[in-house]
Amino acid sequence: MMSSMIQAAKEQVAALTQEAYEKAAQAGLLPGGQEVRGVVEIPKDTKNGDFASSFAMAGARALKKSPRAIAEALVAHMDLEGTYFRQVEIAGPGFLNFFLSPRWYGEVLSAVEAAGGSYGAVDEGKGKKVMVEFVSANPTGPMHMGNARGGVLGDTLANMLSRAGFDAWKEFYVNDAGNQIHKFAQSIYARYMQLLLGEENFPFPETGYQGEDIKELAQAFYEANGDACRGMDVEEAMERMAQFGLEHNIPLMKSDLKRYGIEYDQWFFESSLHDSGYVAQTVDMLTQRGWTYESEGALWLKTAELLRDKAVREGKTPEQAAKLDLKDDVLRRANGFYTYFAADIAYHRNKLEERGFDLAINIWGADHHGHVARLQAALDALGLDGSHRLVIVLMQLVNLLRDGKPVRMSKRTGKAIALRDLLEEINVDAARYFFNSRAATSHLDFDLDLAVRQDSENPVYYVQYAHARICTLIANLAAEGHAVPAAAQVDAALLTGETEHTLLKTIAQFPEEIRLVSRDYDPSRINRYLTVLAGDFHRFYSACRVKGEEEQILAARLKLAATARAVLANGLGLLGVSAPEKM
């Protein structure tokens, strides 16, 4: 897999300066045999070149000469013939500023053409297996705005990790066991009994789920079963109702997420871990390793000790670690039931040990922050290096706004806004683009009014319009007999304007953005990138005429526009957003 054109240029700057140093040393102008590590950077102002090397500055001590004298010796022995650069200048005390040649700009066009839909691919992941687990909402009610944001973050991150050379897998963990399912069953049962006996004659549990959806499930169960559960054993009746509720809710979640553009490689059921004995086995392994103890009939994990050990490994002194306010966790209650934490440890052991994922990435709400280190430490205790192999992306809250004011209720239903209500108000493209518009660590204000606007103030419209505008340009020129040429037929030396160069550099930046997404687990970088790319295209199109130009210039600019279109479509595709040809 080829490196990006940005990286290729940086590597060539490093090679050119090293070769020039060796030639200058052979000529006796600089002392030989020294290892100099200069940095190659992209200057903010293109007057200072397209790339700059600090080789002369970095080598001053080792070479026992001023940076300026070193730079002069390097430039005197530097041959730019056939390279990506047309010129090198010395600036300030000894910076080497390199200016790109038409060859580099032409190869950017060729790189996008050759890669096609996979342009941007890098080998950051080197084929490592990575699971991205996201949404994993309790199947006890509709998906809320946090799930809507987490869905986009997880889905787009997995898409971009695949492009970055990882073998990425998308998974939804279904919490179909444990306390929340018991509460779910109790709630349906209470509403069912109220249908039979009247609300005033059957109490609703204080901790029950109050939503209208529970009443709807109870009504549906009654319509299907009548009063068959009236005299039945309560536990048996609740088990039937929980199953009925899950069989209704899970397909609904799947269809909502599919409508949202999200499909998983697997829906993994928590109940399978309990039914197979895998939770019990995992807890036994912790016991065998000496990390559990019994107290008051319950089995506890030595979480505090594990976390102190983890803190020391991460740089704290033993004294500092000893002062941390830490608590142990129950794994198995006195009644014999395993806790959610025990199941969570087992599930992550399954990811890393049984299924062999090199890395497990979870998208969680920020309210779960206290759970992160505890779970990593438990996996460390199992010898699975959870501190490095489990990555948690904590996601901040979403504020829905209309007319600048917070919105919590759906216009259509009068209830708290669920994902399906949101998609009745705005299209999927806007929802996905907006939810991915900021890093997970930032609070997100989602402006419903802005999301439906058909103008450049709406960021998704702005990017999609750039794509549609190029499609229209290509179609209009095709009607006049001007087809988009192959890169090899284009004279890149004719692309001389500042807006043309800026657009080509932004196009070349795409693979580096994919690499940075995979490094930082921040897919919102691509939103920001696409906004810049769209803006650079609009500025190029305003400054550089295409239609009516001399044939070779028309061909070069048409190819540049078509290349920008390909990258816009590529980036939008990774976001799960459409790239319309007309708007």
C-alpha positions in Angstrom: 0.0 0.0 0.0 1.5 3.3 -1.1 2.1 6.1 1.4 0.1 9.3 0.9 1.5 11.9 -1.4 2.0 14.2 1.6 4.1 11.5 3.3 5.9 10.7 0.0 6.9 14.4 -0.3 8.1 14.5 3.3 10.2 11.4 2.8 11.7 12.9 -0.3 12.7 16.1 1.6 14.4 13.9 4.2 16.2 11.9 1.5 17.3 15.0 -0.4 18.7 16.7 2.6 20.5 13.5 3.7 22.0 13.0 0.2 23.1 16.6 0.1 24.7 16.3 3.5 26.7 13.2 2.4 27.8 15.0 -0.8 28.8 18.1 1.2 30.8 16.0 3.6 32.6 14.2 0.7 33.5 17.7 -0.6 35.0 18.5 2.8 32.5 21.3 3.5 30.8 19.5 6.4 32.2 16.9 8.9 31.0 13.4 7.8 29.6 10.4 9.7 27.2 12.4 11.8 23.5 11.4 12.4 21.3 14.4 12.1 17.5 14.2 12.8 15.8 17.1 11.2 12.0 17.5 11.2 10.0 18.0 8.0 6.9 20.1 8.4 4.3 21.9 6.3 4.6 25.7 6.8 1.4 27.6 7.6 2.3 30.3 5.0 3.1 28.9 1.5 5.5 31.9 1.1 7.7 29.8 3.3 7.5 26.8 0.9 5.2 23.8 0.7 7.5 21.8 3.0 10.3 22.9 5.3 13.2 21.0 6.9 15.0 21.8 10.1 18.0 19.6 9.2 20.5 22.5 9.4 19.1 23.7 12.7 19.2 20.2 14.2 22.7 19.5 12.9 24.4 22.7 14.3 25.9 21.1 17.4 27.0 17.8 15.8 28.4 19.5 12.7 30.0 22.3 14.7 28.8 25.0 12.2 26.1 27.6 12.1 22.7 26.5 10.8 23.0 29.0 8.0 26.4 27.7 6.9 25.1 24.1 6.9 22.0 25.1 4.9 24.2 26.8 2.3 26.4 23.7 2.0 23.3 21.5 1.6 21.6 23.7 -1.1 24.9 23.8 -3.0 24.9 20.0 -3.2 21.2 19.4 -3.7 19.9 18.1 -7.1 16.1 18.6 -7.5 16.0 17.2 -11.1 13.1 14.7 -11.4 11.9 15.2 -7.8 8.7 16.5 -6.4 10.3 19.9 -5.9 11.2 22.8 -8.3 13.0 25.0 -5.8 14.6 25.1 -2.4 15.4 28.3 -0.5 17.2 29.1 2.8 15.1 31.1 5.2 15.8 32.7 8.6 18.7 31.3 10.5 18.8 28.1 8.3 15.4 26.6 7.5 15.3 24.8 4.1 12.0 25.7 2.3 11.0 23.4 -0.5 8.5 24.4 -3.3 6.5 21.7 -5.1 6.9 21.0 -8.8 4.1 20.1 -11.2 5.2 16.4 -11.0 3.8 16.2 -7.4 0.5 17.8 -8.3 0.2 15.4 -11.3 0.9 12.4 -9.1 -1.9 13.5 -6.7 -4.3 13.2 -9.6 -2.9 9.9 -10.6 -3.0 8.5 -7.0 -6.7 9.3 -6.6 -7.5 7.8 -10.1 -5.5 4.6 -9.4 -7.0 4.0 -6.0 -10.6 4.7 -7.0 -13.1 4.1 -4.2 -10.3 3.0 -1.8 -8.4 6.3 -2.0 -7.3 7.3 1.5 -6.4 3.7 2.5 -3.3 3.5 4.7 -1.7 0.5 6.5 -1.9 1.9 10.0 -3.7 -1.2 11.3 -1.5 -3.8 9.6 -4.5 -6.2 9.4 -5.1 -6.2 13.2 -8.6 -7.5 14.2 -10.5 -4.7 15.9 -14.1 -4.9 17.2 -16.1 -1.7 17.6 -19.0 -2.3 19.9 -21.5 0.6 19.9 -25.1 1.6 20.8 -25.7 -1.7 22.8 -28.9 0.0 24.2 -31.0 -1.9 26.7 -33.7 -3.6 24.6 -36.3 -2.4 27.1 -37.4 0.8 25.3 -36.8 3.1 22.3 -33.3 4.3 21.5 -32.6 7.9 22.7 -30.3 10.7 21.5 -27.2 9.2 23.2 -27.8 6.0 21.2 -28.3 8.1 18.1 -24.9 9.8 18.5 -23.1 6.6 19.6 -24.5 4.8 16.6 -22.9 7.3 14.1 -19.6 7.5 16.0 -19.2 3.8 16.2 -20.3 3.1 12.6 -18.1 5.7 11.0 -15.2 4.9 13.2 -15.4 1.2 12.1 -15.6 2.3 8.5 -12.5 4.5 8.8 -10.6 1.8 10.7 -11.2 -0.6 7.8 -9.8 2.1 5.5 -6.8 2.5 7.8 -5.8 -1.1 7.4 -7.6 -2.7 10.3 -9.9 -5.8 10.0 -12.9 -4.1 11.6 -16.0 -5.8 13.1 -19.2 -4.0 14.2 -21.1 -5.5 17.2 -24.2 -4.7 19.2 -24.2 -6.3 22.7 -27.8 -7.1 23.7 -28.4 -6.9 27.5 -31.1 -9.5 27.5 -30.3 -10.8 31.0 -30.0 -9.4 34.5 -31.7 -6.8 36.6 -33.0 -4.5 33.8 -34.8 -7.4 32.1 -36.4 -8.4 35.4 -37.5 -4.8 35.8 -38.8 -4.8 32.2 -40.8 -8.0 32.9 -42.2 -6.5 36.2 -43.3 -3.4 34.3 -45.1 -5.2 31.5 -46.7 -7.6 34.0 -48.0 -4.7 36.2 -49.5 -2.9 33.1 -51.0 -6.2 32.0 -52.6 -6.8 35.4 -53.9 -3.2 35.4 -55.6 -3.9 32.1 -57.3 -6.9 33.7 -58.1 -5.4 37.1 -58.0 -1.6 36.6 -55.0 0.7 37.4 -56.3 1.5 40.9 -56.4 -2.2 41.8 -52.8 -3.3 40.9 -49.8 -1.2 42.0 -47.1 -0.3 39.6 -43.5 -1.0 41.0 -41.7 2.1 42.1 -38.6 1.2 40.1 -40.6 0.1 37.0 -40.2 1.6 33.5 -42.9 4.3 33.2 -42.9 4.8 29.4 -45.9 4.6 27.1 -44.1 1.8 25.2 -44.5 -0.5 28.2 -48.3 0.1 28.1 -48.3 -0.6 24.4 -46.4 -3.9 25.0 -48.8 -4.9 27.7 -51.7 -4.2 25.4 -50.2 -6.2 22.6 -49.5 -9.1 25.0 -53.1 -9.0 26.2 -54.4 -8.9 22.6 -52.3 -12.0 21.8 -52.9 -13.9 25.0 -56.1 -12.6 26.6 -56.2 -13.3 30.4 -54.2 -16.5 30.1 -51.6 -15.2 32.6 -54.1 -14.1 35.2 -53.7 -17.1 37.5 -50.2 -18.2 36.3 -47.2 -18.3 38.5 -45.9 -14.7 38.6 -42.3 -15.6 37.7 -43.4 -17.8 34.8 -45.8 -15.0 33.5 -43.0 -12.4 33.7 -40.6 -14.6 31.8 -43.2 -15.0 29.0 -43.7 -11.2 29.0 -40.0 -10.4 29.0 -39.6 -12.7 26.0 -42.6 -11.2 24.2 -41.2 -7.7 24.9 -37.7 -8.6 23.6 -39.1 -10.3 20.5 -41.0 -7.0 19.8 -38.2 -4.5 20.7 -35.1 -6.1 19.2 -36.5 -6.3 15.6 -37.7 -2.7 16.1 -34.2 -1.6 17.1 -32.7 -3.5 14.1 -35.1 -1.8 11.7 -34.5 1.7 13.2 -30.7 1.2 13.0 -30.9 -0.1 9.5 -33.0 3.0 8.5 -30.2 5.0 10.1 -27.7 3.3 7.8 -26.2 1.0 10.5 -25.9 -2.8 10.1 -23.9 -4.9 12.4 -21.7 -7.9 11.8 -23.2 -9.5 14.9 -25.8 -9.0 17.6 -24.3 -10.7 20.6 -26.7 -11.7 23.4 -25.7 -11.5 27.0 -27.9 -14.4 27.8 -25.6 -16.7 25.7 -22.8 -16.0 28.2 -24.9 -17.1 31.2 -26.6 -20.1 29.4 -23.2 -21.5 28.3 -21.6 -21.1 31.8 -19.1 -18.7 30.4 -19.7 -16.1 33.1 -19.3 -18.7 35.8 -16.1 -20.0 34.2 -14.7 -16.4 33.9 -15.3 -15.7 37.6 -13.7 -19.1 38.5 -10.6 -18.1 36.5 -10.4 -14.9 38.6 -10.7 -16.9 41.7 -8.0 -19.4 40.6 -5.7 -16.4 40.1 -6.3 -15.2 43.6 -8.3 -12.1 42.7 -11.6 -12.8 44.5 -12.8 -13.3 48.1 -16.1 -14.1 49.8 -17.8 -11.8 52.2 -21.4 -11.8 53.6 -22.3 -14.7 51.2 -21.2 -12.7 48.1 -18.1 -13.2 45.9 -16.1 -10.0 45.4 -13.4 -8.9 43.0 -10.3 -7.3 44.5 -10.8 -4.3 42.3 -9.1 -1.8 44.6 -5.9 -3.9 44.6 -6.0 -4.4 40.8 -6.5 -0.6 40.3 -3.6 0.3 42.6 -1.4 -2.1 40.6 -2.6 -0.6 37.4 -1.9 3.0 38.7 1.7 2.0 39.6 2.2 0.5 36.1 1.0 3.7 34.6 3.4 5.9 36.5 2.1 6.6 40.0 4.2 5.8 43.0 3.1 3.0 45.4 2.4 5.7 48.0 0.2 7.7 45.6 -1.6 4.5 44.5 -2.3 3.6 48.1 -4.1 6.9 48.7 -6.6 6.3 45.9 -10.2 6.1 47.1 -11.1 2.6 45.6 -13.7 0.0 46.2 -14.1 -3.7 45.4 -16.9 -5.0 43.2 -19.4 -7.9 43.7 -19.2 -10.6 41.0 -21.8 -13.0 42.4 -24.5 -12.0 44.9 -25.4 -13.9 48.0 -28.5 -15.2 46.1 -26.1 -16.9 43.5 -26.8 -14.5 40.6 -23.9 -13.0 38.8 -23.7 -9.2 38.5 -23.7 -7.2 35.3 -20.0 -6.5 36.0 -19.2 -10.2 36.0 -21.0 -10.6 32.7 -19.2 -7.6 31.3 -15.8 -9.1 32.2 -16.9 -12.4 30.6 -18.1 -10.7 27.4 -14.8 -8.8 27.0 -12.8 -12.0 27.7 -14.8 -13.5 24.9 -13.8 -10.7 22.6 -10.1 -10.8 23.3 -9.5 -14.5 24.2 -12.1 -16.6 22.4 -12.6 -14.6 19.3 -9.1 -13.2 19.1 -9.6 -9.5 18.6 -6.4 -7.6 19.0 -8.3 -4.6 20.1 -11.8 -4.0 21.5 -13.2 -0.4 21.1 -16.4 0.5 23.0 -18.4 3.7 22.5 -19.9 4.5 25.9 -21.7 7.4 27.4 -19.6 9.7 29.6 -21.6 8.5 32.7 -19.8 5.2 32.4 -16.3 6.7 33.0 -15.9 5.1 36.4 -16.4 1.7 34.8 -13.5 2.0 32.4 -10.4 1.4 34.6 -12.3 -1.3 36.6 -13.0 -3.3 33.5 -9.5 -2.9 32.1 -8.0 -4.0 35.4 -10.2 -7.1 35.5 -9.0 -8.1 32.1 -5.4 -7.4 33.2 -6.1 -9.9 36.0 -7.1 -12.5 33.4 -3.8 -11.9 31.6 -5.5 -10.2 28.7 -3.7 -6.8 28.8 -7.0 -4.9 29.1 -5.2 -1.7 29.9 -4.0 -1.6 26.2 -6.3 -3.9 24.3 -9.6 -2.3 25.6 -10.2 1.2 24.4 -13.2 3.1 25.6 -14.4 6.2 23.7 -16.5 8.2 26.2 -19.2 10.2 24.5 -20.7 13.4 25.9 -24.3 14.4 25.9 -26.4 15.7 23.0 -28.6 18.8 23.3 -31.4 19.0 20.7 -32.2 22.6 19.9 -35.1 24.2 18.1 -35.4 28.0 17.8 -32.3 28.1 20.0 -34.1 26.3 22.9 -33.7 22.8 24.2 -36.1 20.2 22.9 -37.0 17.0 24.8 -40.4 16.1 23.4 -41.3 14.9 20.0 -43.8 17.1 18.0 -45.4 13.9 16.6 -45.7 11.8 19.7 -45.5 14.2 22.6 -43.0 11.9 24.2 -39.3 12.0 24.8 -37.6 12.1 21.4 -36.4 8.7 20.3 -34.2 7.9 17.2 -37.2 7.0 15.1 -38.9 10.4 16.0 -35.8 12.3 15.0 -35.7 10.6 11.6 -39.3 11.7 11.0 -38.1 15.3 11.4 -34.8 15.3 9.5 -33.2 13.0 6.9 -30.6 10.3 7.6 -27.8 12.3 5.9 -28.3 15.3 8.2 -28.6 13.1 11.3 -25.4 11.2 10.6 -23.4 14.2 9.6 -24.5 16.3 12.6 -24.0 13.6 15.1 -20.4 13.1 13.8 -19.6 16.8 13.6 -17.7 17.0 16.9 -15.3 14.8 18.8 -17.0 12.3 21.2 -15.4 14.1 24.1 -17.3 17.4 23.3 -20.9 18.1 24.2 -23.0 18.4 21.0 -25.6 21.0 20.3 -27.8 19.6 17.5 -29.7 22.4 15.8 -32.8 20.9 14.3 -33.6 24.1 12.3 -30.1 24.1 10.8 -30.3 20.4 9.9 -33.2 21.0 7.5 -31.9 24.2 5.9 -31.1 24.1 2.2 -28.2 26.5 2.1 -24.5 26.8 2.8 -25.1 27.4 6.5 -26.0 23.7 6.8 -22.7 21.9 6.8 -24.0 18.7 5.2 -25.8 20.7 2.5 -22.6 22.7 1.9 -20.5 19.5 1.3 -23.2 17.7 -0.7 -23.7 20.8 -2.9 -20.0 20.8 -3.8 -20.4 17.2 -5.0 -23.6 18.0 -7.0 -22.0 21.1 -8.5 -19.1 19.1 -9.9 -21.5 16.4 -11.2 -23.4 19.2 -13.1 -20.2 20.6 -14.4 -19.0 17.2 -15.7 -22.4 16.5 -17.3 -22.5 19.9 -19.0 -19.0 19.5 -20.4 -19.7 15.9 -21.5 -22.7 17.2 -23.5 -20.2 19.6 -25.3 -17.9 16.7 -26.0 -15.4 17.2 -23.2 -14.9 13.9 -21.3 -12.9 13.8 -18.0 -9.3 12.8 -19.2 -7.1 10.2 -17.6 -4.5 11.7 -15.3 -1.7 10.6 -17.7 -3.2 12.9 -20.3 -3.2 16.0 -18.1 -0.4 18.6 -18.0 -0.3 19.4 -14.3 2.1 22.3 -15.1 -1.0 24.2 -16.4 -2.5 24.1 -12.9 -0.6 27.2 -11.6 -3.2 29.1 -9.6 -3.1 29.3 -5.8 -6.7 27.9 -5.5 -5.7 25.0 -7.8 -2.7 24.2 -5.7 -4.6 24.5 -2.4 -7.3 22.2 -3.7 -4.7 19.6 -4.8 -3.0 19.7 -1.4 -6.3 19.2 0.4 -7.0 16.2 -1.8 -3.6 14.8 -1.0 -4.3 15.3 2.8 -7.1 12.7 2.8 -5.0 9.6 3.6 -3.3 11.4 6.5 -6.8 12.3 7.9 -7.7 8.6 7.8 -4.5 7.8 9.7 -5.2 10.4 12.3 -8.8 9.2 12.8 -7.4 5.7 13.5 -4.8 7.1 15.9 -7.2 9.3 17.9 -10.5 7.3 17.4 -12.0 10.6 16.3 -14.1 10.2 13.1 -15.3 13.8 13.3 -12.0 14.8 11.6 -13.5 13.7 8.3 -16.4 16.1 8.7 -14.0 18.9 9.2 -11.9 17.7 6.3 -14.9 17.5 3.9 -15.9 21.0 4.9 -12.5 22.3 4.0 -12.4 20.3 0.8 -15.8 21.6 -0.3 -14.7 25.2 0.5 -11.5 24.8 -1.4 -13.4 23.5 -4.4 -15.9 26.4 -4.3 -13.0 28.9 -4.2 -11.2 27.2 -7.1 -14.4 27.1 -9.2 -15.0 30.8 -8.6 -11.4 31.8 -9.4 -10.7 29.4 -12.3 -12.9 29.2 -15.4 -13.3 25.7 -16.8 -15.9 25.9 -19.6 -14.7 27.9 -22.6 -11.0 27.7 -21.7 -8.3 26.5 -24.1 -8.5 22.7 -24.5 -5.5 21.6 -22.4 -6.3 24.0 -19.5 -10.0 22.9 -19.6 -8.9 19.3 -19.5 -6.6 19.9 -16.5 -9.2 21.8 -14.5 -11.9 19.4 -15.4 -9.7 16.5 -14.1 -9.0 18.5 -10.9 -12.8 19.0 -10.4 -13.5 15.4 -11.1 -10.8 14.3 -8.6 -12.3 16.6 -5.9 -15.7 15.0 -6.6 -14.3 11.5 -6.2 -12.7 12.4 -2.8 -15.9 14.1 -1.6 -18.0 11.0 -2.5 -15.4 8.9 -0.8 -15.4 10.8 2.4 -19.2 11.1 2.5 -19.4 7.3 1.9 -17.3 6.7 5.0 -19.7 8.8 7.0 -22.7 6.9 5.7 -23.9 10.0 3.9 -25.1 10.1 0.3 -23.3 12.0 -2.4 -26.2 13.4 -4.6 -25.5 14.3 -8.2 -28.3 16.9 -8.3 -29.6 19.3 -5.6 
